[in-house]
Amino acid sequence: MTYVITEPCIGTKDQSCVEVCPVDCIYDGGEHFMINPEECIDCGACEPECPVEAIYPEDEVPEDMQQYVTKAQEFFGLT
């Protein structure tokens, strides 16, 4: 499993999550940050650091934000 950054990050892009990631798996995806699912070690360090609560474990992404799971996979060429 991995973590997913969702819609609340758009327009915010606070770098707190990037700074705490021990494996540097968070990348600038343009309008928001994205977590590379192949590099994420599921440590959860990023989730509490997000000031807009945009980060979820993949299996807890709200139904109305599921497209961000696919968006991250496509961004990293995993589809």
N, C-alpha and C positions, 0 to 999 in steps of 0.2 A: 504494500500500500504506500501511497505518497500523500503529500499535502497539495492542495489546489488553492490558488489565489483567484478570487472572484470579483464581481462588479464593483463593490465598494472601493477597491484600489484605484479604479479609474478616476483620474483627476487629482488623486492624493499622492500616490507613489512615495510614501514615507519610507525611508531606507532602513528603518529599525530592523525589519526582518532580514534584510541583506547582511547587516552588520553582525547578527548573532548566528547566522548559518555556519555550522562548522565545516561543511563540505562545499561551500560556494555553489550551490545548485540553483540559486535564484537569479534570474536574468531579466534584463529590461526588454519587455516585449512590445514596446511602443507606448500604447495607452495605459498599460499596467505591467506589473512584474509578473513573471511566470516561473514556476518551479519545474525543473527538469525531472520528470518521474523516474528516469533511469539513474539519476544521480542522488536523489533524495534518500536519506537513510532513515526516514520516519522518526526522527528524534523529537520533533514537536517544538523545538526551540523558537521557531518563527511565529507560531500561532499566538502566544500571549503578548508578543511584542507589537502586533499590528494594531495601530490606534483606531482603525475603522472596522475591525473584526471581519476582514475579508478572507482570512485563511481558514480552511477546513480540512480535516482528514478526508480523503477521497470518498470514503463510504458515508460521509455525513454532509456532503455538499447538498444544500437545499434543492428541491425539485426544480424550482424556477431558475436555478443557476447551473444546471447540469452541462450546459453548453461550454462552460469554462474548463471542464474536464477534457472535452474533445478539442477545444481551442489550444490547450497546452500540448496535447498529444500531437496535433498538427504542426504547431510551432516548432517542436523538436523533431519532426519528421518520423513520428512513431505510429502513423496510421497507414 
